[in-house]
Each structure stands twice: as C-alpha cells, then as structure tokens.
Amino acid sequence: MKNGFRRVPAIDKCFSILELLSQSEGPLGISEISRELELNKSSVFNALHTLKDLNVLEIQPDGKFVFGTRFYILANAAGKRSALIQIAHPYLQAINEKTKLSAFFGVRSDRQAILIDKADSAYGLKVSSEIGMQMPVLAGAGIKAMLSQLSDEEIDDLLARTELKKYTRYSITNKASYKKEILEVRRQGIAYDKEEYIEGMVAFAVPIKAGNVQAAIWAVGLARQVADASVPEWTGLLKGISEEMNRRLLV
C-alpha cells in the first residue's frame, strides 16, 4: 500500500459530491446525486448532511443542496479564492481607494449574511470586520441588496420567520415597511443604511447575481465621512461596479 495509508472511501464520496455540485447548473437533491454518482442513497444522505453541518453545503427549502458559506471562507483563508472572490476583490479595492470607505463582499445564508472578502486598508480611519463574520440577515445595506434578488414570496417567507430587531433609533421594525424598502432596492439597484444597524455608521450596497447565491458588495463608513455631495458619485460608482460584475458573472 503506497505510503502506508489506507484510503478513506467516505472522503472520496464527499469530494465526488462536491465535484458534481460544482458542475451542476443548479441545486441537486439526494436522489439526483445518488443516481448520477451511482451511490447508495443512505450514504449520500449522510455525506450531504455532514457537509451541511460543517456549513460546506446548505440545504434549500425544496430539500436540494448548494455550496455553503464555509466553502467560500475556506477558499479565501487558504489563499485559493473561488472565482467569485477573485472577480470581486479588485472592485473592493477600487471602492476603498476612491471613497476611502471600507468595502465588503458577502453572501446570504438563509437568515444570516457571511462576510467573505474585504478591502479596508486605505487611509487611517476605517470600519473593519473579519472575514467569516456572520451578520443578522435583516440588518444593514448589504442584506437589503441580497434580499432584493429574492422573489416576493421568498421575501415574505423570510420575514414571516424573522423578528425585526431595533438596533438603533433608525432601525425599520415594521415588516411591511421593510419589504417596501427591499422592493425599492430592487427597482433602484442600490441599498442604503443610514445608521439603521449601527448608530453613526452609513453604508451603500449593490446586489451581485452569482447563480444561486445572493451576494452583495457594500461600502461602510462613519456618517461624518460621507458628505451629502459625495452620495450621487459613490452611488454611481457602486451601481457601475454591480452592472460590470454581473455581466462578467453571466459569461
């Protein structure tokens, strides 16, 4: 036996599942994976739910599986960024350099948003968060941009399962008003957070359409860093980045 090791079949199965998902145009269920890989359904079930518990995969409401947030976090931490992060990072750097605000990239995981990349090295005063940080899904501009990509029915379902918390005196706590805000983001292509999540902080965010993943890029700074005269320019910058990045992701 080469190198004295014994191959672990369960790991082979997990990687064959991950490879199959990477080649699929959409989420896959247990029966589909079992059939495609000619594996026992029980083995596939156990492997999928183990990967789900590790947040490498996520299960959707219809019972099918997609890549989870830990997949992106591990790729980033290893220095082998996914194609999605590779595309996003130069845009984050451009936002950071042009606005002097911290720029972030995140993805939605049901009722949480996960920060998977950032650029916050420019210019002294900055807002910083760690990659892998989890944020409540109904808080902040980035979340609004992610939710704007859902259907009305999906938004209603998420709101029905979630309490709107009052983080600051500016937080939106009425569900009808919050949904109206999300629909306005869908119409305008940009989201704003005017001290709704953290008092003294403002943010701009744009939706990024990455297949089955709801993602967003957002810029965050202290309210006193964002002059009213800068808002139209920075709104245009982020919307242009969203349009360009979404075109690239369609290729």
C-alpha positions, 0 to 999 in steps of 0.5 A, a space after each residue: 500500500 503506497 505510503 502506508 495509508 489506507 484510503 478513506 472511501 467516505 472522503 472520496 464520496 464527499 469530494 465526488 459530491 462536491 465535484 458534481 455540485 460544482 458542475 451542476 447548473 443548479 441545486 441537486 437533491 439526494 436522489 439526483 446525486 445518488 443516481 448520477 454518482 451511482 451511490 447508495 442513497 443512505 450514504 449520500 444522505 449522510 455525506 450531504 448532511 455532514 457537509 451541511 453541518 460543517 456549513 460546506 453545503 446548505 440545504 434549500 427549502 425544496 430539500 436540494 443542496 448548494 455550496 455553503 458559506 464555509 466553502 467560500 471562507 475556506 477558499 479565501 483563508 487558504 489563499 485559493 479564492 473561488 472565482 467569485 472572490 477573485 472577480 470581486 476583490 479588485 472592485 473592493 479595492 477600487 471602492 476603498 481607494 476612491 471613497 476611502 470607505 471600507 468595502 465588503 463582499 458577502 453572501 446570504 445564508 438563509 437568515 444570516 449574511 457571511 462576510 467573505 472578502 474585504 478591502 479596508 486598508 486605505 487611509 487611517 480611519 476605517 470600519 473593519 470586520 473579519 472575514 467569516 463574520 456572520 451578520 443578522 440577515 435583516 440588518 444593514 445595506 448589504 442584506 437589503 441588496 441580497 434580499 432584493 434578488 429574492 422573489 416576493 414570496 421568498 421575501 415574505 417567507 423570510 420575514 414571516 420567520 424573522 423578528 425585526 430587531 431595533 438596533 438603533 433609533 433608525 432601525 425599520 421594525 415594521 415588516 411591511 415597511 421593510 419589504 417596501 424598502 427591499 422592493 425599492 432596492 430592487 427597482 433602484 439597484 442600490 441599498 442604503 443604511 443610514 445608521 439603521 444597524 449601527 448608530 453613526 455608521 452609513 453604508 451603500 450596497 449593490 446586489 451581485 447575481 452569482 447563480 444561486 447565491 445572493 451576494 452583495 458588495 457594500 461600502 461602510 463608513 462613519 456618517 461624518 465621512 460621507 458628505 451629502 455631495 459625495 452620495 450621487 458619485 459613490 452611488 454611481 460608482 457602486 451601481 457601475 461596479 454591480 452592472 460590470 460584475 454581473 455581466 462578467 458573472 453571466 459569461 
